């Protein structure tokens, strides 16, 4: 089926303007004024924005932490994603300590079968040695051009020397490494001190991971990346201090990219005192209103490059079964509402324009992570497209997100705007806010990393 989208206002990272477009054979074939296409189905986008499909840089579907399995697998997580206008997720294929990268990739390909949106994988490296280094060439051939390494969690963290070597090896592949930046040894000691004071509930979680825990790790990562002469990508940045350390690195001339999430822009640590405070236990934890303000300003200015969600959902039963805050499964459901939240509290609040919104939601991620032919509304680009209706209003609830989790950290938020239609690889899969095409997602083989500044 060919489509002609008329009367919409296109917004991508390169500009905002009125134009029609034609979709044919899964691609955008024409963009211009007054277009016509014999035999094409006409979609009237009057009063709406026409946006490149959103790209979520950070999801964890079907993740087994060893003590709990996420509520959402690829079917339910991708259903929530596509309903919110996210046409591609970048999930984390995670290497076992004694396993290979290829084994992890094959496992995650199996998990992703039947996805409702497109997907790619960051490869999470849990062990560094010559064998893993050699596998990076295999990953490049398989279309995996980004990695993740952890400074936290006993089953995943790597030492600084391994991070240095991995950064150098990734650069040779034109790949990029994202790092979860927290000082693990110190936070464990602080957590012991917090519990020794009798603070066992969710309110102890942010106390055990103060801002400097992240800031120190960001600063260390920046210096290691400088020594390796490699680009650095910080995942889920949550603090003003961490932002400052990254900006210092940029001023030194380093190539640095920053990701944050809606929870670090719109929620603060007072939430842990609420009756359902366990809902908000995630890592990094929610921070202060001052941190929210600093990160929102960085999104608007362009200092922050991408908005992911870190969707890692657990049921309230899973969270409430823990004996203390340190054992609560970390994570929350976020993949469904990213667009509405950023549009309402970013664009409509006057913090950013639609061009910036589109860059944060799609364009920058496509460039940084090598999603060639995506992230823009342009001739010959893939027809992953969202028709965004700004007149839609709703109040987010715990259970209306299309995911398989019984809670949402954004429950109660009033939002405006929504994905009225979504095209995936040129096929209309969401129409008038209803999912009409299931399991249409495909694996996206990515090219190498591209600079965006």
C-alpha positions in Angstrom: 0.0 0.0 0.0 1.2 3.5 -0.9 0.3 6.5 1.2 0.1 10.2 0.7 0.3 12.2 3.9 -1.1 15.7 3.3 -1.4 19.0 5.2 0.9 18.1 8.0 3.8 20.1 9.5 7.0 18.1 9.3 9.4 18.4 12.2 12.8 16.7 12.4 16.3 17.7 13.7 16.9 19.8 10.6 13.8 22.0 10.7 10.1 22.5 10.9 8.0 23.2 7.8 4.7 22.4 6.1 4.9 19.7 3.3 3.2 16.6 2.0 5.0 13.3 1.6 4.5 10.0 -0.3 5.3 6.5 1.1 6.1 3.8 -1.4 7.8 0.4 -0.9 8.6 1.2 2.8 10.4 4.4 2.1 9.6 8.1 1.8 9.8 8.8 -1.9 8.8 12.4 -2.2 8.6 15.4 0.2 7.1 18.6 -1.2 4.1 20.9 -1.6 0.8 19.9 -3.2 1.8 16.3 -3.9 -0.6 13.8 -5.5 -0.2 10.0 -5.9 -2.6 8.0 -8.0 -3.9 5.0 -6.1 -2.3 6.0 -2.8 -4.3 6.1 0.5 -4.6 9.7 1.6 -3.9 10.5 5.3 -5.0 14.0 6.2 -2.6 15.3 8.9 -4.1 18.8 9.2 -3.3 20.3 12.5 -0.7 17.6 13.3 3.0 17.2 13.2 4.6 14.6 11.0 7.7 13.3 12.8 10.3 10.6 12.3 9.5 7.5 14.3 10.9 7.8 17.9 14.0 5.9 18.8 14.3 4.7 22.4 18.0 4.4 23.2 17.6 2.4 26.4 15.2 -0.5 27.1 15.4 -3.7 29.1 12.8 -6.2 27.8 12.7 -9.8 29.0 15.6 -9.2 31.4 16.4 -11.8 34.1 18.4 -10.0 36.9 19.0 -13.3 38.7 16.5 -12.4 41.4 13.6 -11.2 39.3 12.4 -11.2 35.7 11.0 -8.0 34.2 7.2 -7.9 33.7 7.6 -6.9 30.0 9.0 -9.1 27.3 9.6 -7.9 23.8 5.9 -8.5 22.8 4.4 -6.4 25.5 7.2 -3.9 25.8 7.2 -3.2 22.0 3.4 -2.9 22.0 3.7 -0.1 24.6 6.5 1.4 22.5 4.7 1.5 19.2 1.5 3.0 20.7 3.6 5.9 22.0 5.2 6.5 18.6 8.5 4.6 19.2 9.3 2.7 16.1 12.7 1.5 17.2 14.1 0.4 20.5 17.7 -0.3 21.3 17.7 -3.0 23.9 20.6 -4.6 25.8 21.8 -8.0 24.8 23.8 -9.0 27.9 26.8 -11.2 28.0 27.0 -13.8 30.8 30.3 -13.6 32.7 31.4 -17.0 31.3 29.6 -16.6 27.9 30.4 -15.0 24.6 29.0 -11.9 22.8 27.6 -14.1 20.0 25.8 -16.3 22.5 24.2 -13.2 24.0 23.2 -11.8 20.6 21.6 -15.1 19.5 19.6 -15.2 22.8 18.3 -11.7 22.4 17.4 -12.3 18.7 15.3 -15.2 20.0 13.7 -13.0 22.7 12.8 -10.3 20.2 10.8 -12.6 17.8 7.4 -11.1 17.2 8.3 -7.6 18.3 5.8 -4.9 17.5 8.4 -2.3 16.7 11.9 -2.4 15.1 14.8 -3.2 17.4 18.6 -3.2 17.6 20.9 -4.2 20.3 23.6 -2.6 22.4 25.9 -5.4 23.5 26.5 -5.3 27.3 30.0 -6.6 28.1 30.4 -8.4 31.4 33.9 -9.7 30.9 36.8 -8.2 29.0 39.5 -10.4 27.5 41.2 -11.1 24.1 38.4 -13.4 23.1 35.7 -10.7 23.7 37.9 -8.1 21.9 38.1 -10.4 18.8 34.3 -10.8 18.8 33.8 -7.1 18.2 34.5 -7.7 14.5 31.7 -10.3 14.5 29.4 -7.8 16.2 30.1 -5.2 13.6 29.3 -7.7 10.8 26.0 -8.5 12.7 25.1 -4.8 12.8 25.9 -4.2 16.5 27.9 -1.0 16.7 27.4 0.0 20.3 28.2 -1.5 23.7 27.5 -1.0 27.3 29.7 -1.5 30.3 28.8 -1.2 34.0 30.7 0.4 36.9 28.1 -1.3 39.1 26.6 -4.7 40.0 28.7 -7.6 40.9 27.6 -9.7 37.9 28.3 -7.0 35.4 30.8 -4.4 36.5 34.3 -4.2 34.9 37.4 -2.6 36.2 38.8 0.7 34.9 41.6 -1.0 32.9 39.1 -3.2 31.1 37.0 -0.2 30.3 40.1 1.6 28.9 40.9 -1.4 26.7 37.3 -1.8 25.5 37.1 1.9 24.6 40.2 1.6 22.4 38.9 -1.6 20.8 35.5 -0.2 20.1 37.0 2.9 18.5 38.7 0.6 15.9 35.3 -0.7 15.0 33.8 2.8 14.8 31.6 1.7 17.7 30.7 3.6 20.9 30.4 2.5 24.5 27.8 3.7 26.9 28.5 3.4 30.6 26.4 3.2 33.7 28.3 5.6 35.9 28.1 5.0 39.7 30.9 4.3 42.2 29.9 0.7 43.3 32.3 0.1 46.2 31.4 3.4 47.8 27.6 3.2 47.4 27.7 -0.3 49.0 29.4 1.2 52.1 27.0 4.0 52.2 24.0 1.6 51.9 25.3 -0.3 54.9 25.5 3.0 56.9 21.9 3.9 55.9 20.6 0.5 56.9 22.6 0.6 60.2 20.5 3.7 61.0 17.3 1.7 60.7 16.3 3.2 57.3 15.1 0.2 55.4 12.3 1.5 53.3 12.4 3.1 49.8 13.4 6.4 51.3 16.8 4.8 51.9 17.5 4.3 48.2 18.5 7.8 47.3 20.4 8.2 50.5 22.6 5.3 49.6 23.3 6.7 46.1 24.0 10.5 46.6 24.8 12.7 43.7 28.5 12.4 44.1 28.3 8.7 43.5 27.3 9.4 39.9 29.5 12.5 39.5 32.7 10.8 40.6 32.0 7.9 38.2 31.2 10.3 35.3 34.4 12.2 35.9 36.4 9.0 36.0 34.8 7.7 32.8 35.6 11.0 31.1 39.3 10.7 32.0 39.5 7.1 30.9 37.9 7.9 27.6 40.3 10.7 27.2 43.2 8.4 27.8 41.7 6.0 25.3 41.1 8.8 22.8 37.6 7.4 22.3 34.1 8.9 22.3 32.1 8.6 25.6 28.4 8.0 26.0 26.8 8.4 29.5 23.5 6.4 29.9 20.6 7.7 32.1 22.4 10.8 33.4 20.5 11.9 36.6 22.5 14.7 38.4 23.5 18.3 37.9 27.0 17.3 39.1 27.3 14.5 36.6 26.3 16.9 33.9 29.0 19.4 35.0 31.7 16.7 34.8 30.6 15.8 31.3 30.6 19.4 30.2 34.1 19.8 31.6 35.2 17.0 29.3 33.6 18.6 26.3 35.4 21.8 27.1 38.7 19.8 27.0 37.8 18.8 23.5 36.4 15.3 24.2 33.6 13.8 22.1 30.9 13.2 24.8 27.3 12.2 24.4 24.7 12.3 27.1 21.4 10.5 27.6 18.8 11.1 30.2 15.3 9.8 30.9 11.9 11.5 31.7 12.1 10.3 35.3 15.2 12.4 35.9 13.5 15.4 34.4 10.0 15.2 36.0 10.2 13.2 39.2 12.1 13.9 42.4 13.2 12.1 45.5 10.2 13.1 47.5 8.4 10.3 45.8 10.2 7.7 47.9 8.2 8.9 50.9 4.9 8.1 49.3 3.0 4.9 50.3 4.0 3.3 47.0 7.5 4.6 47.1 8.9 1.2 46.1 7.5 1.9 42.6 10.2 4.6 42.2 13.2 2.5 43.1 15.5 2.6 40.0 19.1 3.2 39.5 20.3 5.9 39.4 17.6 7.0 41.9 15.3 10.0 41.5 17.1 13.2 42.4 16.1 16.8 43.6 14.1 19.5 41.8 17.4 21.3 41.2 18.7 18.3 39.3 15.5 18.1 37.3 15.8 21.8 36.4 19.5 21.5 35.3 18.8 18.5 33.1 15.7 20.0 31.5 17.8 23.1 30.7 20.5 20.8 29.2 17.9 19.1 27.0 16.7 22.4 25.7 20.2 23.8 25.0 21.4 20.7 23.2 23.9 19.7 25.9 21.9 16.5 26.4 21.6 14.5 23.2 19.1 11.7 23.6 16.1 10.7 25.7 15.8 7.1 26.6 13.5 5.5 29.1 15.5 2.7 30.8 12.2 0.8 30.6 12.9 -2.1 33.1 9.5 -2.9 34.6 8.7 -4.9 37.7 5.3 -5.5 39.3 4.5 -4.1 42.7 4.4 -7.6 44.1 8.0 -8.0 43.0 9.0 -4.7 44.5 7.2 -5.1 47.8 8.6 -8.6 48.4 12.0 -7.1 49.2 13.2 -7.0 52.8 14.9 -3.6 52.4 15.5 -0.9 49.8 18.8 -2.5 48.6 16.9 -5.6 47.5 14.0 -3.9 45.6 14.2 -4.7 41.9 15.5 -1.6 40.2 13.5 -0.1 37.3 10.2 1.2 36.1 7.9 1.2 33.1 8.5 4.2 30.8 8.6 3.2 27.1 4.9 4.2 26.5 4.8 7.8 27.7 8.1 9.3 26.6 6.7 11.3 23.7 3.7 12.7 25.6 5.8 13.7 28.6 8.5 15.4 26.6 5.9 17.2 24.4 3.9 18.4 27.3 6.6 19.4 29.7 9.2 20.3 27.1 7.5 21.8 24.0 4.2 23.0 25.5 6.0 24.3 28.6 8.1 26.5 26.4 11.4 24.7 27.2 12.1 23.6 23.6 10.8 23.8 20.0 9.6 20.9 17.9 12.9 20.7 16.1 14.7 20.1 19.3 12.0 17.7 20.5 12.5 15.6 17.3 16.2 15.6 17.7 16.0 14.3 21.3 13.4 11.7 20.4 14.9 10.4 17.2 17.4 12.3 15.1 20.3 12.3 17.4 20.0 8.7 18.3 19.8 7.7 14.7 23.1 9.5 14.0 25.0 8.5 17.2 24.1 4.8 16.9 24.3 4.4 13.1 20.6 3.8 12.3 21.3 4.7 8.7 18.3 6.1 6.8 16.2 6.8 9.9 15.6 9.7 12.2 14.6 12.2 9.6 11.7 13.0 7.2 13.6 13.0 3.9 13.5 11.3 0.5 14.7 7.7 0.5 14.6 7.5 4.3 12.7 4.6 5.9 9.0 5.4 6.4 9.0 5.1 10.2 6.7 8.0 10.7 4.5 9.4 13.5 1.5 11.7 12.9 1.4 13.6 16.2 -1.9 15.1 17.3 -1.4 17.8 19.8 -5.1 17.9 20.7 -5.1 14.6 22.5 -5.3 14.8 26.3 -5.2 12.2 28.9 -4.2 11.4 32.5 -1.6 8.7 32.8 -2.6 5.8 35.1 -0.8 2.8 36.4 -2.4 0.3 34.0 -3.2 2.1 30.7 0.3 2.0 29.2 -0.2 -1.1 27.0 2.7 -2.7 28.9 2.5 -5.8 31.1 3.4 -4.0 34.3 0.8 -3.0 37.0 2.4 0.3 37.8 3.8 3.4 36.2 6.1 6.1 37.8 4.2 8.7 35.8 0.7 7.8 37.1 -1.3 10.9 37.7 0.6 13.1 35.1 -1.6 15.2 32.8 -0.3 15.0 29.3 -1.2 16.5 25.9 -0.4 15.1 22.5 -0.2 11.6 21.2 0.6 9.3 18.2 -2.6 9.3 16.1 -1.0 7.3 13.3 2.3 5.3 13.2 4.0 3.9 10.2 6.5 1.2 10.6 8.7 0.3 7.6 6.1 2.0 5.5 3.1 0.1 6.9 0.3 1.7 8.9 0.4 -0.1 12.2 -1.4 2.4 14.5 -4.5 4.2 13.2 -6.5 6.7 15.3 -4.6 5.6 18.3 -5.4 1.9 17.8 -2.8 -0.9 17.1 -3.9 -2.4 13.8 -0.7 -4.2 12.8 1.0 -6.5 15.3 4.4 -8.2 15.2 5.7 -6.1 12.3 9.0 -5.1 13.9 12.3 -6.2 12.3 16.0 -6.2 13.3 17.9 -3.1 12.3 21.5 -3.7 11.3 23.4 -0.6 12.3 26.4 1.1 10.8 29.2 2.8 12.7 28.9 5.7 15.1 28.6 9.3 13.7 29.5 12.5 15.3 26.7 15.0 15.8 28.7 18.0 17.1 
